[in-house]
Amino acid sequence: MTDSTYYFIGIKGSGMSALALVVHDLGNTVLGSDITQYTFTQRGLEQAGIQILPFDPANLKAGYTVIAGNSFTDDHPEIAKAREMGLTIYRYHDFLGKLLEEYTSIGVAGAHGKTSTTGLLAHTLGGVAKTSYLIGDGSGKGIPGSQFFVFEADEYRRHFLAYHPDYLIMTNIDFDHPDYYTGIEDVYDAFETEAKQVKKAIFAWGDDPWLRQLKVNVPVYYYGVSDKDDFVAKNVSRTTNGSSFDAFFHNELIGHFSVPLFGEHSVLNALAVVAVSHMEKLDSELIANELASFEGVKRRFSEKKVADMVIIDDYAHHPSEIKATLDAARQKYPDKELVAVFQPHTFSRTIAYMDDFAKTLDQADEVFLTNIFSSAREKSGKVSAEDLGAKITHGGRVVQLDDMSPLLDYHDAVVVFMGAGDVQKYENAYEELLSNLSPKTN
């Protein structure tokens, strides 16, 4: 990468902010624009000294290389201005695909679990060898001379087809993004097309029937807990302190591994990391040490204690993700009442998964909903949070930002806030209520 000035349009996006940090670390001047409202990704940009400007075509200067976020169409005023000025313009995924060519690249794809697995892989490899990474929680690090580049490969609108990685972890195939994909067959087609672009090997979850159908040009190593898999986790232990297992490759013991993470999916994610490391002939004891010290990624089972309550913040917005998050909470807090607060994300997804959402959320002891979060692409729809609430057995009441008091009825319990929109504002309002009450309850 040549030293240059890179201007990111939509720099606060989770992928964009991570890429901006990588490009900055590699010795380039980076700045960008976005909305003025605070987002959880901007703190890392500020700490790196990256300037964030309000959207304004006047920000653009001759000589800038522009990286445009995928949320913005070509008629966005800044993109239009950049074209008018004749500046070099890349879309996020196209630029990342070009950047990956300089490294041994390891992508993580899947309908669910991408960010958690990418974070775990980046942390683990980074303790053993020079590793640059880009994670979907807004984290990114560029290290000159890196051996590996670990990145999240997002399937939305088939953007991951810009990538030709050396290795690819595929956590699962599931129907999501109903505003774009026509059904599960369309999703499978996208994943198989990407899989055919992989250069060395694929690591796929063995229990996924769609992944078992892959027809590709490189070896596919399946991982899981079944003897039919290539990489197998045996003697699995899930306790309130985390999860551990013995990893085998074709019946040969690789080693014993522990992660301070919860839920069945955490064992599978760790096993995928072990599989990649084994194929790259990395020391299994060093890998075990790194796995044991992982502290998680942003907005994935992030915990805090307020008053007598445990509050968990998670990005889960699909039934499979909700199931995994509630499973993890049950593992870590088996004796506490579990309260779910869910913000449905987009009208099309709520309609597509109405019954699945209700069934999965009912794994909690009590469920509260917020109003549906509308995206930039989808402002309204013919469904409401109340419609979903009516199908939920364990509660289903819709709470409002200015009155989170119904949650004050719970004590010494776990409240899990889940959603991909702005559910954190409800979480913050609840925490403020708790904090104001806590001196009286202590």
Backbone torsions as a table, in degrees:
resi	resn	phi	psi	omega
1	MET	NA	126.5	179.3
2	THR	-82.2	146.5	178.5
3	ASP	-62.1	131.5	-176.1
4	SER	-160.7	179.2	173.3
5	THR	-109.0	120.8	-177.5
6	TYR	-109.5	129.9	-178.9
7	TYR	-114.3	117.7	-176.4
8	PHE	-98.4	119.7	176.6
9	ILE	-91.8	110.2	-172.6
10	GLY	91.0	43.7	-170.7
11	ILE	-67.6	-16.9	-179.1
12	LYS	-86.0	-6.3	175.5
13	GLY	-58.2	149.5	-173.1
14	SER	-61.5	-43.6	176.5
15	GLY	-72.1	-39.7	-178.5
16	MET	-64.0	-43.8	-179.3
17	SER	-64.7	-38.8	178.3
18	ALA	-64.4	-43.9	179.5
19	LEU	-65.8	-38.0	177.6
20	ALA	-60.0	-41.2	178.7
21	LEU	-65.1	-40.5	177.7
22	VAL	-61.4	-49.6	-177.4
23	VAL	-63.5	-38.2	176.9
24	HIS	-63.3	-45.9	-178.6
25	ASP	-62.4	-28.3	-178.4
26	LEU	-82.9	11.5	169.8
27	GLY	97.8	17.1	-178.7
28	ASN	-104.5	159.7	172.4
29	THR	-83.3	127.9	-177.0
30	VAL	-129.6	135.4	170.7
31	LEU	-149.8	172.7	-179.1
32	GLY	-173.3	-178.4	-175.5
33	SER	-131.9	158.3	177.0
34	ASP	-173.3	-174.3	174.6
35	ILE	-64.8	158.5	-178.8
36	THR	-84.5	-17.6	179.5
37	GLN	-62.2	140.7	-178.3
38	TYR	-66.7	136.8	172.9
39	THR	-128.9	157.5	-174.3
40	PHE	-67.2	-15.8	-178.4
41	THR	-82.9	-17.8	-168.3
42	GLN	-76.9	-20.2	-177.9
43	ARG	-61.6	-42.3	179.5
44	GLY	-63.5	-37.5	178.0
45	LEU	-65.7	-42.7	179.8
46	GLU	-64.1	-41.0	-179.5
47	GLN	-65.4	-28.8	178.4
48	ALA	-83.2	-3.9	-179.2
49	GLY	77.6	22.3	-180.0
50	ILE	-86.9	125.0	-176.9
51	GLN	-74.7	131.4	177.4
52	ILE	-115.3	118.1	-176.8
53	LEU	-108.8	154.7	170.5
54	PRO	-67.4	151.4	177.5
55	PHE	-54.2	129.0	178.1
56	ASP	-170.4	119.7	179.9
57	PRO	-55.3	-25.5	-179.7
58	ALA	-67.7	-13.8	178.4
59	ASN	-65.6	-27.0	-172.3
60	LEU	-76.1	138.1	-178.6
61	LYS	-127.8	155.6	177.1
62	ALA	-58.5	139.6	177.5
63	GLY	93.6	-12.6	178.5
64	TYR	-68.4	143.6	164.9
65	THR	-99.6	125.2	-173.4
66	VAL	-100.6	132.9	172.5
67	ILE	-116.8	117.4	-173.7
68	ALA	-102.0	130.6	176.8
69	GLY	-66.0	148.3	-175.4
70	ASN	-71.7	-10.7	179.1
71	SER	-77.5	-9.6	-172.3
72	PHE	-113.4	130.6	-179.2
73	THR	-81.7	170.0	-176.1
74	ASP	-65.6	-15.7	179.0
75	ASP	-90.3	5.0	173.2
76	HIS	-58.1	136.6	-174.0
77	PRO	-53.7	-39.0	-179.0
78	GLU	-72.8	-39.0	178.4
79	ILE	-66.5	-41.7	177.8
80	ALA	-60.8	-41.7	179.4
81	LYS	-65.2	-41.4	179.5
82	ALA	-61.5	-40.4	177.6
83	ARG	-65.0	-42.0	179.8
84	GLU	-61.3	-35.3	-179.3
85	MET	-81.9	-8.8	-179.7
86	GLY	76.6	23.8	-179.8
87	LEU	-75.3	153.3	174.4
88	THR	-72.2	126.9	-176.2
89	ILE	-124.7	129.3	172.7
90	TYR	-118.5	147.1	164.0
91	ARG	-80.9	154.5	-176.7
92	TYR	-47.8	-54.2	-173.8
93	HIS	-68.1	-33.3	178.9
94	ASP	-67.7	-40.6	179.3
95	PHE	-66.6	-43.4	179.6
96	LEU	-62.1	-41.8	178.7
97	GLY	-58.8	-38.1	178.6
98	LYS	-69.3	-41.1	-178.4
99	LEU	-63.9	-36.7	-175.1
100	LEU	-63.5	-22.4	-174.6
101	GLU	-61.5	-18.4	-175.5
102	GLU	-86.9	-1.5	-171.4
103	TYR	-134.4	169.7	161.8
104	THR	-77.6	105.8	-171.0
105	SER	-97.9	138.1	180.0
106	ILE	-128.4	109.3	179.7
107	GLY	-94.5	156.5	173.9
108	VAL	-125.4	116.3	-179.6
109	ALA	-120.1	156.9	178.8
110	GLY	155.7	153.8	177.2
111	ALA	-66.8	-31.9	-178.8
112	HIS	-139.5	150.2	173.5
113	GLY	89.6	2.2	-178.0
114	LYS	-59.8	-53.0	-173.4
115	THR	-64.9	-45.6	-179.8
116	SER	-61.0	-43.7	-178.5
117	THR	-70.1	-40.6	178.4
118	THR	-62.0	-43.8	178.9
119	GLY	-61.8	-43.8	179.7
120	LEU	-65.3	-41.6	179.4
121	LEU	-66.0	-44.3	-179.8
122	ALA	-62.7	-44.8	179.2
123	HIS	-61.9	-45.1	-174.7
124	THR	-68.9	-50.9	179.3
125	LEU	-64.7	-35.1	-177.9
126	GLY	-63.8	-22.7	177.3
127	GLY	-84.2	-8.5	-175.4
128	VAL	-114.4	-32.9	-178.2
129	ALA	-149.1	162.6	177.2
130	LYS	-62.6	123.2	-174.3
131	THR	-138.4	121.9	169.6
132	SER	-91.2	155.2	-177.6
133	TYR	-153.6	157.5	175.8
134	LEU	-139.3	115.5	-174.7
135	ILE	-116.7	146.9	-175.3
136	GLY	-72.7	2.4	175.5
137	ASP	-94.3	12.1	179.6
138	GLY	93.4	1.6	-179.6
139	SER	-91.1	136.6	177.0
140	GLY	-153.0	146.5	179.1
141	LYS	-147.5	126.2	175.0
142	GLY	-109.1	121.2	-180.0
143	ILE	-116.5	114.9	180.0
144	PRO	-55.3	137.3	179.4
145	GLY	77.9	18.0	-179.0
146	SER	-63.0	143.7	172.6
147	GLN	-80.2	-42.8	-176.1
148	PHE	-114.7	151.5	167.3
149	PHE	-129.2	112.9	-179.2
150	VAL	-99.5	132.2	-176.0
151	PHE	-149.1	156.8	177.3
152	GLU	-90.2	127.4	-177.2
153	ALA	-107.4	101.8	-173.8
154	ASP	-86.5	130.8	-177.0
155	GLU	-83.3	-7.5	-174.3
156	TYR	-58.2	131.7	-178.1
157	ARG	51.1	27.7	179.2
158	ARG	59.8	28.3	-178.1
159	HIS	-62.4	-27.9	-177.3
160	PHE	-69.9	-6.4	177.2
161	LEU	-71.1	-7.0	173.7
162	ALA	-77.8	-5.9	-173.9
163	TYR	-108.7	139.6	174.7
164	HIS	-127.0	71.6	-172.9
165	PRO	-74.8	161.1	173.5
166	ASP	-70.4	-45.3	178.0
167	TYR	-127.1	154.2	175.9
168	LEU	-141.5	123.3	169.2
169	ILE	-88.2	131.6	177.5
170	MET	-121.2	107.2	-172.6
171	THR	-77.2	-30.3	-179.0
172	ASN	178.6	166.5	170.7
173	ILE	-126.3	124.9	-178.2
174	ASP	-146.5	156.1	178.8
175	PHE	-78.2	118.8	174.6
176	ASP	-146.4	178.0	-177.3
177	HIS	53.3	57.3	-178.6
178	PRO	-65.4	-10.5	174.8
179	ASP	-75.6	-12.2	-178.5
180	TYR	-123.8	-53.0	-177.6
181	TYR	-79.8	142.9	-177.0
182	THR	-84.4	-18.4	-179.5
183	GLY	170.7	-177.5	-175.9
184	ILE	-63.6	-32.3	178.9
185	GLU	-65.0	-36.7	177.9
186	ASP	-67.0	-40.1	177.0
187	VAL	-63.2	-46.5	179.5
188	TYR	-58.3	-43.0	179.4
189	ASP	-57.4	-42.0	179.1
190	ALA	-64.4	-45.6	-178.8
191	PHE	-65.6	-41.0	179.6
192	GLU	-67.3	-37.4	177.3
193	THR	-61.1	-44.1	177.2
194	GLU	-65.4	-41.4	-178.8
195	ALA	-60.1	-32.1	179.7
196	LYS	-71.6	-11.8	179.0
197	GLN	-94.1	-3.5	-179.2
198	VAL	-74.0	140.5	-172.1
199	LYS	-91.1	-35.3	-172.1
200	LYS	-115.9	-55.2	-176.6
201	ALA	-164.2	157.2	177.0
202	ILE	-119.5	140.9	175.6
203	PHE	-116.6	113.4	-171.3
204	ALA	-125.2	143.8	178.5
205	TRP	-66.1	122.9	-171.2
206	GLY	-69.8	-21.4	-177.4
207	ASP	-87.9	-0.2	-179.7
208	ASP	-87.5	115.3	-176.4
209	PRO	-63.0	-30.4	179.0
210	TRP	-71.9	-42.5	179.5
211	LEU	-64.7	-28.2	178.8
212	ARG	-68.5	-15.2	-178.1
213	GLN	-93.2	-2.4	-174.0
214	LEU	-55.3	131.0	174.1
215	LYS	-118.8	103.1	-172.5
216	VAL	-135.1	178.6	-173.3
217	ASN	-100.6	-0.4	-179.1
218	VAL	-125.9	164.9	178.6
219	PRO	-61.7	141.1	172.8
220	VAL	-112.8	117.9	177.4
221	TYR	-101.9	119.2	-179.9
222	TYR	-90.5	139.4	179.1
223	TYR	-122.2	149.1	-180.0
224	GLY	168.4	-154.5	-177.5
225	VAL	-114.9	10.1	-178.0
226	SER	-105.3	149.2	178.8
227	ASP	-66.0	-14.6	178.2
228	LYS	-78.0	-10.2	-179.6
229	ASP	-84.4	159.9	177.0
230	ASP	-79.9	-47.6	174.4
231	PHE	-104.3	123.7	-172.7
232	VAL	-126.1	133.7	172.3
233	ALA	-94.5	120.9	178.2
234	LYS	-121.5	165.5	-179.9
235	ASN	52.6	45.6	-177.6
236	VAL	-71.5	133.4	176.3
237	SER	-125.7	125.8	178.2
238	ARG	-121.6	111.9	-177.3
239	THR	-123.5	-177.9	177.9
240	THR	-72.7	-6.0	177.4
241	ASN	-100.8	-10.7	-178.3
242	GLY	142.7	-158.5	-174.6
243	SER	-132.3	146.3	178.5
244	SER	-144.2	160.3	-177.5
245	PHE	-166.5	162.0	169.5
246	ASP	-98.3	133.8	-179.6
247	ALA	-105.9	132.7	178.9
248	PHE	-123.0	145.5	170.7
249	PHE	-121.1	115.3	-176.7
250	HIS	48.2	49.8	176.4
251	ASN	70.9	5.7	176.9
252	GLU	-102.5	126.8	-177.2
253	LEU	-66.9	127.6	174.4
254	ILE	-89.6	-44.7	-179.8
255	GLY	164.4	-178.8	177.6
256	HIS	-105.1	134.6	-174.1
257	PHE	-133.2	143.3	177.3
258	SER	-131.1	144.0	174.3
259	VAL	-133.4	139.0	178.2
260	PRO	-80.7	50.1	-175.9
261	LEU	-126.8	165.5	-171.1
262	PHE	-129.9	152.1	-179.1
263	GLY	98.2	148.9	-179.5
264	GLU	-57.7	-35.9	-177.9
265	HIS	-63.5	-27.3	-179.6
266	SER	-66.8	-35.8	176.0
267	VAL	-65.0	-44.5	-179.4
268	LEU	-64.6	-42.7	179.2
269	ASN	-61.5	-43.3	179.9
270	ALA	-65.3	-39.2	179.0
271	LEU	-63.4	-37.8	177.0
272	ALA	-62.1	-40.4	177.5
273	VAL	-63.5	-43.6	177.8
274	VAL	-60.4	-40.5	-179.0
275	ALA	-61.8	-48.3	178.7
276	VAL	-60.6	-45.5	-178.6
277	SER	-61.2	-40.4	-179.6
278	HIS	-63.8	-41.8	-179.5
279	MET	-68.7	-26.0	176.5
280	GLU	-91.2	8.3	175.9
281	LYS	58.1	39.0	176.5
282	LEU	-86.0	149.7	-176.3
283	ASP	-62.3	121.6	-174.7
284	SER	-66.0	-31.8	178.8
285	GLU	-69.0	-38.7	176.5
286	LEU	-65.7	-40.1	177.6
287	ILE	-62.3	-42.6	179.5
288	ALA	-61.2	-41.6	179.2
289	ASN	-62.4	-41.0	-178.4
290	GLU	-70.8	-41.7	178.2
291	LEU	-58.5	-39.3	-176.0
292	ALA	-68.6	-16.1	-175.9
293	SER	-106.8	8.8	-177.4
294	PHE	-70.4	136.7	-176.6
295	GLU	-111.4	5.4	176.2
296	GLY	96.2	174.3	178.6
297	VAL	-118.2	164.8	-177.7
298	LYS	-64.2	139.2	175.8
299	ARG	61.4	25.3	171.5
300	ARG	-127.0	98.9	-179.7
301	PHE	54.2	46.7	177.4
302	SER	-83.5	126.5	-173.1
303	GLU	-112.2	151.9	168.8
304	LYS	-153.2	160.3	178.3
305	LYS	-112.6	124.8	176.3
306	VAL	-129.5	123.6	-174.2
307	ALA	54.0	-127.6	-179.6
308	ASP	-99.7	14.7	-175.3
309	MET	-108.9	143.8	168.3
310	VAL	-95.5	125.1	-179.7
311	ILE	-114.7	125.9	-179.4
312	ILE	-115.7	131.8	178.8
313	ASP	-111.2	127.5	-177.2
314	ASP	-145.5	147.9	-176.1
315	TYR	-79.4	-2.9	-173.7
316	ALA	-51.4	126.9	179.7
317	HIS	-143.7	10.3	177.3
318	HIS	-126.9	148.2	-177.8
319	PRO	-51.4	-40.7	180.0
320	SER	-64.1	-38.1	179.4
321	GLU	-70.6	-39.1	177.6
322	ILE	-61.7	-44.1	178.6
323	LYS	-57.9	-45.4	-179.3
324	ALA	-64.6	-40.7	-178.5
325	THR	-67.3	-43.8	179.3
326	LEU	-67.8	-34.6	175.7
327	ASP	-62.3	-42.4	178.9
328	ALA	-64.3	-41.6	179.7
329	ALA	-64.3	-39.8	178.0
330	ARG	-63.5	-38.7	179.8
331	GLN	-64.8	-45.1	-175.7
332	LYS	-78.1	-32.6	-176.6
333	TYR	-127.7	66.2	-173.7
334	PRO	-66.3	-20.6	-174.5
335	ASP	-103.7	3.3	-177.4
336	LYS	-105.1	150.6	174.0
337	GLU	-67.5	138.7	-175.0
338	LEU	-113.5	117.1	-179.1
339	VAL	-112.2	127.6	179.0
340	ALA	-105.8	133.9	171.6
341	VAL	-120.1	111.9	-172.1
342	PHE	-117.0	131.1	173.5
343	GLN	-103.6	105.9	177.2
344	PRO	-57.4	137.7	-174.9
345	HIS	-111.7	105.9	-179.7
346	THR	77.4	147.4	-178.1
347	PHE	-70.2	-41.0	-177.6
348	SER	-63.9	-40.5	179.0
349	ARG	-67.8	-38.9	-179.8
350	THR	-63.7	-41.5	177.9
351	ILE	-66.0	-45.6	-175.5
352	ALA	-63.7	-32.3	-172.8
353	TYR	-119.4	22.5	-174.5
354	MET	-49.4	-54.9	-176.5
355	ASP	-68.7	-38.0	179.1
356	ASP	-65.9	-40.6	176.3
357	PHE	-58.4	-48.0	-177.4
358	ALA	-61.2	-46.7	-178.7
359	LYS	-62.3	-43.7	-176.8
360	THR	-71.8	-43.2	-179.7
361	LEU	-63.6	-28.2	179.8
362	ASP	-67.5	-4.6	172.1
363	GLN	-69.4	-20.0	175.6
364	ALA	-80.2	161.3	177.9
365	ASP	-74.9	-31.0	179.0
366	GLU	-149.1	141.7	-176.6
367	VAL	-125.5	132.6	170.1
368	PHE	-120.3	150.0	178.7
369	LEU	-122.2	154.1	167.6
370	THR	-107.3	172.9	174.3
371	ASN	-62.8	155.7	-177.8
372	ILE	-65.3	134.8	177.0
373	PHE	-81.8	122.6	179.3
374	SER	-95.1	133.6	-179.2
375	SER	-88.6	173.6	178.4
376	ALA	-62.8	-28.2	-178.2
377	ARG	-87.4	-13.0	-169.9
378	GLU	-145.6	92.9	-172.1
379	LYS	-83.0	-25.5	-176.5
380	SER	-154.2	169.9	-180.0
381	GLY	-168.1	171.8	-175.8
382	LYS	-95.0	49.1	177.7
383	VAL	-156.0	152.9	-179.9
384	SER	-132.3	166.2	175.7
385	ALA	-62.8	-32.4	178.2
386	GLU	-62.5	-34.9	177.7
387	ASP	-62.1	-42.6	177.2
388	LEU	-67.3	-43.1	-178.7
389	GLY	-58.5	-33.5	-178.8
390	ALA	-66.3	-20.5	-178.9
391	LYS	-94.4	-5.4	-176.6
392	ILE	-92.4	132.0	-178.0
393	THR	-79.3	-44.3	-176.1
394	HIS	-91.2	68.7	179.0
395	GLY	100.2	-127.3	-178.0
396	GLY	104.5	9.6	179.8
397	ARG	-69.9	142.3	178.3
398	VAL	-92.0	123.9	179.1
399	VAL	-101.5	154.0	-179.6
400	GLN	-111.5	153.1	-176.3
401	LEU	-58.9	-35.9	-176.7
402	ASP	-85.4	3.6	176.8
403	ASP	-152.1	84.5	177.1
404	MET	-95.4	14.0	-174.7
405	SER	-61.7	-25.9	177.3
406	PRO	-56.6	-25.5	-179.2
407	LEU	-77.3	-13.0	179.6
408	LEU	-74.0	-6.1	178.4
409	ASP	-75.9	-8.4	-175.9
410	TYR	-106.1	140.5	-177.6
411	HIS	-135.9	144.1	180.0
412	ASP	50.0	44.8	-176.6
413	ALA	-126.2	178.8	178.0
414	VAL	-113.5	126.8	175.9
415	VAL	-114.4	121.4	-179.2
416	VAL	-106.7	115.0	175.4
417	PHE	-92.8	123.4	-175.6
418	MET	-129.0	139.4	176.9
419	GLY	158.5	158.3	-179.1
420	ALA	-104.7	3.8	-178.9
421	GLY	-99.0	-118.0	-179.5
422	ASP	-118.2	40.2	-179.6
423	VAL	-59.7	-20.8	-178.6
424	GLN	-63.9	-24.3	178.9
425	LYS	-69.0	-32.3	174.6
426	TYR	-69.9	-40.4	177.2
427	GLU	-60.1	-45.7	-179.7
428	ASN	-63.5	-39.3	179.4
429	ALA	-64.8	-40.1	178.4
430	TYR	-66.8	-42.8	179.3
431	GLU	-61.8	-37.7	179.0
432	GLU	-64.9	-41.3	176.1
433	LEU	-61.2	-44.9	179.7
434	LEU	-61.2	-45.5	-177.4
435	SER	-63.4	-36.7	-180.0
436	ASN	-70.3	-28.8	-178.4
437	LEU	-88.2	-25.7	-169.3
438	SER	-58.1	-36.8	179.5
439	PRO	-61.7	-29.5	-178.1
440	LYS	-80.4	-21.3	-175.4
441	THR	-98.9	-13.9	-178.6
442	ASN	-74.4	NA	NA
